[in-house]
């Protein structure tokens, strides 16, 4: 369970990204966070992994008070929280499987990790993770030979190799074409259903959120203005989240 308790975040430049947010996310939910750029979506995601610190309030994840975590305790917690980014963050000059195996390094002996001496168990886990996202046949190809969608699948497989209980995805399909974006979101949906992993994904585009997630959190100017199931989202609610009528850019994939 992830609980936001009166959470606010103000950056050093004075921008208040989140204002008194209260949320409870149950284990195994697939949650899409939607809103305009700058609404506070990425801030909310990053607070869960303590990539940034809260200004006020508390975040409790599975009984842990995240703002209080430091050092070894924080590193241990992060081992169970996978991150997927828009930019993939792969090492292009090495193979796909080596990129996935990078997720195992924090659990390895430092000397063995320095020379890439992975165990058979780790290698099998990496291959299994690639199989789960449908890209096993690319295991021994260099990452820079893959398409954008394939690279994002590698990033997702790397996250799965952590054996996470939570996956946080920050605009994971923003740089992809409509067909590929739907394929990647379908991967998230399948992983959520089969692996029972809690997934929080933030995105700008409405139709993908409503198609794949089971719950939507709408943020406008740092405040949660909608929190409910996808089937209950109306045009009026979307106008409240976006502060205006939706444009074609907001519904990027609808008619393409």
Secondary structure, 3 states (H helix, E strand, C coil): CEEEEEEEEECCCCCEEEEEEEEEECCCCEEEEECCCCCCHHHHHHHHCCCCCCCEEEEEECCEEHHHCCHHHHHHHHCCEEEEECCCCCCCCCEHHHHHHHHHHHHCCHHHHHCCCCCHHHHHHHHHHHHHCCCHHHCCCEHHHCCHHHHHHHHHHHHHCCCCCEEEEECCCCCCCHHHHHHHHHHHHHHHHHHCCEEEEEECCHHHHHHHCCEEEEEECCEEEEEEEHHHCCHHHHHHHHCCCCCCCCCCCCCC
